[in-house]
Amino acid sequence: MKKNYLLIGLMAMGLTVSVSSCGDDDDENAPVNNEENVDEANVVGFGANFKKHTSKTSYTSAESCVEQIIDGAIDIANEVGEAKIGEPYNEFLTGDKTKALYSVESWYSWHSRDDYKNNIVSIANSFVNARIDDDLDTYDYTKHLSTSATPSLLSKCAQNDALRESAINVWNNIVAAWSAIDAIPQPFRNNIGSAETNKAIEACATLKNSLETFKQSISSLSEEDCQEIVNNFVDVVALPTYAELVAKNTALYNAVSKLQATPTDENFEAAAEAWLAARQPWETSEAFLFGPVSELGLDPNMDSWPLDQDGIENLLKSQDWAAFTWNGEYDEENEAIEQAQALRGFHTLEYLLFLNGEPRKVSDETYSQYASAWGNYAKNVALLLKEDATTLYNKWVKE
């Protein structure tokens, strides 16, 4: 998630604010979502360059690539604990409950806790070079301790006396952070100041610290071991995750297009379900927000938060859809680009599809006020999400 620090209008726009302490049409060009390794001969993009740590990247060795993977895990562990959960919690404790609520990511859909858990899953996936579908607290990590396991940080470190204990400690802290987040009562927006929230913040801090300690010993791995880790990270984790991101955002676009053409409660529900499905691969990719996703500004394109709610309402009135597009080279200091990004992405679409944790209905007063413009806005945003996901996947696969 790219945090958007523009001044945000805190307009309720029909939303209830309450806080307490305690069968889609697939794009024929979309990549197939599977677990098979990508054919090396056909890969000429960032993925191959990362594996080969060529002059086209800033990485000079396989070890430096492994360090980048660990840095990505450190960054998202810190972001989940300090920003995604910590900022609303601290604001709540200071007495500004409205500001605390508007700091909660994904609270329109009441999906916050799942987002945060999936961020921790992204760390787990990077650590074991697998895409985990099970709950982390029931996942059998011991199968990665065998010499025959898929080469990964955990499996390689398990065979290294200097790293075994530290690696297993990191895994235990990954599970502890996931479990602590899972223990926060639903929805998070109504339980910001709970004791469980504080425990989740502490668990994320412990995870971050253990990853930092672990990184300091990575030089104990051979370059050959690091190379195997990097190869499998790209082929087994990153590329399949981005392929799924394309497939599910294509399905999301199809569902929103159907809603735009035929506004019904059933189509609102289908589009909302497609949004939830499309969120999952994005959130499980946040441990590796490096390479094209960073260089091209695709993170804030797809996941800026908080929203510019005043800007959304103005767009519904003006229907000036060019307001959320931008061209040229990405510059994160460019305010015009930042303003455009605040009007698009997952969370803009979330606002358009959800109301207080449920799919909107055509009888919703806010939706009825704009009707046709609402559907056009949603379709445009869904199209941009699909295009950004495709760009990201393609940049990893080819130039």
N, C-alpha and C positions, 0 to 999 in steps of 0.2 A: 504493500500500500504506500502510495506517495501522499504524504501529509500536505494538504493545501493550506497555506497560511494567509490567504487573502481574507479580507474582512468578510465574514459570512453573515448574511441576514438571517436572524433566528425567527423566521416566520412559521407559525404553526401550520398554516395552509390545510386546515381540516384534520390535523393529527392530534390525538389525545396524548398529553404529556403527563405521565405519572411515574414517580420514582420512589422507592422505599429503601430502607437501609439494609434491612436484612437481605407416438407414431409420426415422427417428424420426417420432413423431406430433406434428405442429405444432399449436400453439394457434391456432385460427381468428382470434383477436383480436390475434395478434402482428403487429407492423408488417412490411411486406415489406422485405427487405434489397436495396436497389438503390442506384445512384449518382445517381438523378434528384434534381433540386432539389425541395425541399418547397414546395408552393404557399403563397406568402406570405399569401394571403387566409385560409388555414386555420390559420396559426400565430399563437398568442396567448400562448405560454409564454415561458420564459427565452430561447430562441433568438431569437425576434422582438424581445424587449426588449433583448437584448444587441446585436443589429444596429442597433436604433434608439436605443440607450443612453438609455432612458427613465428617468423618476423611479422606476420599479420596480427599477432596478438602481443600483449605486454608480458607474456609468460616466457620464461627462459629455460624451464625444466619441468619435468613431471611433478617434482616436489613443489614448485611454485604453484602449479595447478591445484594440487591437493590443499595447499595453504589457502587458495582462493575458495575452494569448496568449504573449508572450515570457517573462513571469514564470513561467507554467506550465511552459514548456520549461526554464527555469533551475532550477526546483524539482526536476523529475524527473531532470535531468542530475546535480544535486548528490546527490539521494537514491540514485540508482544507484551513483554512485562512492563517496560517503562512508558510506552506510548499508548498502545491499543487498550490495555487494561489500566495501566498506572495513571495516565492523565485524567480519565474520568473519575477514578477513585480519589485522587488528590483534590480535584475540583469539588467533588461531593463532600469531602471532609472539611473543606474551607467554607462550606455552606452555600455554594453556588450550584444548586441542584439542576437548574435549567441548562447552564453551561456544561455541566457534567453529562447530562443526557445527550446534548448535541455533539459531544466528543466521542460518543460510542459509535464505532463503525458498524454498519449493517443493522441498525436498530429498527429501520422501517419494516424489515422482514423478520425481525427477531432471530437473526441468524448469526449474531455476533459470536456466541460461544463456539459454534461449529467452525466459523472462520478461524478463530484463534487455535482451536484444536488441530485444524488442517495445516496451519502454519507450523505447528510442532511436528506433524506428520512429515512435512517437507524436510525437516531436519533429519528425522528418522530415515526417510528414504535415501537421502544423501549419505547417511552414515553406513547403511547396510547395502546400498546399491540394489534396492528392491522397491517395488511400488506396493505399499502395504494397504490392504483392504480391511484387515481386521482392526479391532480396537487395539491400541498399543499396549494396554495392560493385560491383554490375553495373547499377544503376539509372541511366538516362540523364537526368541533371539538366539537361543543356544545353537540352532542349526547353522548360524554364521560363525561359530567357533571352530568348525571342522576345517581341516586342511583342504577338503574338497569343495568348500563353499565358494560361491561367486566372489571373486576378488573385490573387496570393499575395505573401507577404513576399519570396520570392526573385525572382519575376518583376517586381514593382514596383521593387524595389531594383536590379535589373539595368539598369533604364532611368534610374537616378538616379546621377549621377557621384559624389555624396558617399557613397553606400551600396553601390555595386556590389562593390567589393573586400571590404568587411567581410562582406557577405551571402554571397559565394562562399566566404570563409574559414569562416564558420559551417557552410555545407554540407559542406565538406571535413572539418571537425572532427566533424560528425554521423557521416559515413561512417567516419572513423578510430575513433571510439568504438565504433560497431557492430562494426567489424572486429576491434578489440582484444578485445572481449567474446567474439566468435566464436572467437578463437584460444585461449581458455582450454580446456584439455583437459576432456572430459566424463568423469564428471559433476563439476560444480563442487565438490560436497561432498567429493570425494576429492582435489581439487587446490586447496584454499583458499590454501595458502601458496606457490603457484607463481609463477615470474617473470612468466608471462602475466597472472596476476591483478593483480600490481602495475602492469603496463603498462596494463591496462584501467582501473584507478583513476586513473592519470595522464591517460589519454585523456579520461575523463569530466570531470576537473577542467579540462582545456584547453577542452573544449566549453562547460562552464559559464562560464568566463572570457570566451570569445569571444562568447557570447550577452549577457553583461553589457555588454561593450564595444559590441556592436551596438545594444543598446537605447538607449544614450546618444545615438545619432545619429538615432533614429527621427523626431525632429521635422523632419527634412529631407523626409519624405513629406508630401504634401498631405493635407488632410482627405478629399478625394475619393478619393485612392488608398487611404487607410486604410479608408474605407467599403467599397470593393470587396473588399479583403482580408478584412474581417470578414464580409461577406455570404457569401463563398465558403467561409470557414472553417466557418461554421454549416451551410450547405447541403450542402457537398461532403465535409466531414470529420466534424464532431461528430454531426449527426443520423444519417447512415448508420451510423456506428460504434455508436451507441447502439441503433439498430434491429437491427443484427446481434447486439448483446449480448442483446437480448430473444429473438431467434429461436434463438440457440444455447443460451441458458439454459432456454428452453422445451424444446428437444431434450434437454438434460441432465436436466431434471426427468422427462421421459418415460422416458429410459433408466434412471434410478435407480428410478423407480416399477416398471418391469419387473423390475429386480433385486430389489427388495423383495418383489414378488409371487412371483417364481420365482428363488431364489438358485442360480445356476449359474456355472461358470467363464466360460462364454461371455457371460453377462450382466454379470459383473464387467468383462470386457474391453470390452464395448460402453459401459458407464457410464464407464470410465476414458477411453476415446477421446472420449466426449462432454465429459468434464471438460476435456481438453486443448483441444478445439475452443472451448469456452466461455471459456477463459482468454484466448485470443488477442485478441478485441475489447476485453476489459477492460484488458489490459496496453497495448494500443495507444491507450487513452483517457487514460492517466495524465499526459500532458502538459497536459490540460485538466481537472484536478480542481478546478474552481471552479464557482460557481453551485449548483444543487440538490444535486450530489453531495457538496459540502462542507457546505452549510447543513442538510441533512437527515441527516447522519451516514451516508451510504450507502457512503462509502469504508471506514470501519472495519466497517460491517455486513457488507460483502462480502469484505474483504481484510485483516482484522486478522492480525498476525503478531508474535511467535510465538504458538503455541497454548497454551491452558491444558489440558495433557494430563491432569493430575489431575482437572480439571473434566469433561473428556470421559469419563473412566472412571467418574466418579460419576454422570454422566447416563445412561450405558449401564446402570448398576445401578438407578437410581431411575426412569428413563424420565419424568422431570419435564420435558417438552419446553417448558414455560413458562419455564424457566430462561434460554433464549436469546432471549426476546422482551421488548420494552420498549415503552412507550407515552409519549405526551406530546412536548413540544418537545425537540429534541436539545441536549444540553449535553456537550461533550467533557470537561468536568471532573467529570462525574457518574460515580462509581465503579461504581454499579449498572449503568448502561448499558454501561460499558466491560467489566464482567465478563460481561454477556450477549453482547456482541459477540465476545468471545474464544472463545465456544463455537459459533460459526456461521460461515458464509462459505466461500469457496473452499478455504481451507486445512484446515478441519475436514473438509470433504468429501474433500479430497485424502487426508487421513490414513485415512479410512474406505474409500477405494477403492484405494489404492496401498500396496505394501510393497517397499522397496528398489528403486524405479524400475520396478516391474512391477505390473500389476493384481493385486489379491489373489485368492486362491482360496478356495473354500468349505472346503477342508481346512485353511486357516490356523488355527492354534491360537487366536490372539487373537480372530479372527472367530467361531470355533465356540463360544467361551466365552459370547458374547452373542447370536449368531445373530439371532433375531427383533428384539430391541431394536436391533441394529446396522442392520438394514434400515430400521426405522422412523425412527431418528435420521437416516440418510442422506437419506431421502425428505423429512423435515421441513426439513432444511438446504437441499436442492435447491429445495424450494418457496419458501423465503425468498429464495434467490438469484434465482429467476424473478420474484418479486414486486418485489424491490428494483430489478432491471433494468427492469421495466415502469414502475415509479414514476419512475425516472430519465429514461427516454425520454419519458414523458408530461409531466413537468415542463418538459422542453425544448420540447415541442410545444404544450402547452396548460396553462391554469391548473388 
